[in-house]
Amino acid sequence: MNKTPFSESPDFDDEMLPEYQFDYRKAKPNRFASKSDKTMNIVVLDEDIAEVFTTPEAVNKALRALIEVVPRTVKVDDC
């Protein structure tokens, strides 16, 4: 059995090793994070379409070609 009385709770902060005590005031921004100003829109493709358009560039190229073909006066409704 534990010899420590129940009323005395251990101070877990004192038991933590110094290397695990992180000082957030010294934190620096992630240098590997994207610094792009472009906004990203995420679109989930169905599996059969993703097999054909395997890269974002391929999807964008196909959509730009479709935009050129569709008349500007016609509004495409969301499906």
N, C-alpha and C positions, 0 to 999 in steps of 0.2 A: 504494500500500500504506500501511497504517497504520504510523506511525513509533513508536508507543507499544509498549514491550515487553509481551509476553503476560502476564507475571507481575504486572504492575501493572494491577489492575482499577480502573476509574473509580468514584468515590464518587457514586452517583446521588442520594443524599440532599442533597448540597451543591448539585446543579444544579437542584433543584426550587425554583420560585418561591415566595415567602412566602405568596401567596394560595392556594396549593394545599396548604399544610401546615395541616391541620385540627386544632384543639385540642379534643379530645372532652371535656375537663374543663369547657369553657365551653358545652357543648351544652345546649339547653333542650328540654323536652317539646314535642311537636307540638301546637300549639294548635288545629289543625283536625281532629285525631283524635277519634273518637267517645268521649264520656265517659259513655256509657250503661252502667248496671249490668246491663242485660238480657243474658242469654245468647242467642246466635243459633244456631239449628239450621238447617243448610243441607240442603235436599232438592232433588234434581234431578228435574224433571218430564219426562215424555215429551213429544215435540213436539206431538202432538195435544192433550194436556191443557194444555200451555202456551199454545196458541192460544185456549183458552177462558178460562183463569185467567191473566190477563196481569199481575196485581199480587199481592204478598204478602197484601194485605187481602182480595182475592177468594178466594184459597186458604183463608185462615183462616176466612172467613165460611162457606164451603162445608163445611169440616171441623167447625166448631162446630154447624152444622145437622145434620150426620151424627151427631155425638155425641149430640145431643138425641133422635134417632130410635132409635138402637141401645140396646137394654136394657142396664142397668148390670151385670147378672149374666153377660152373655155376654162372653167374652174373645175379642178379635179376634186371630187368629194372624198373624204376619208372613208376607207372601207371598214 
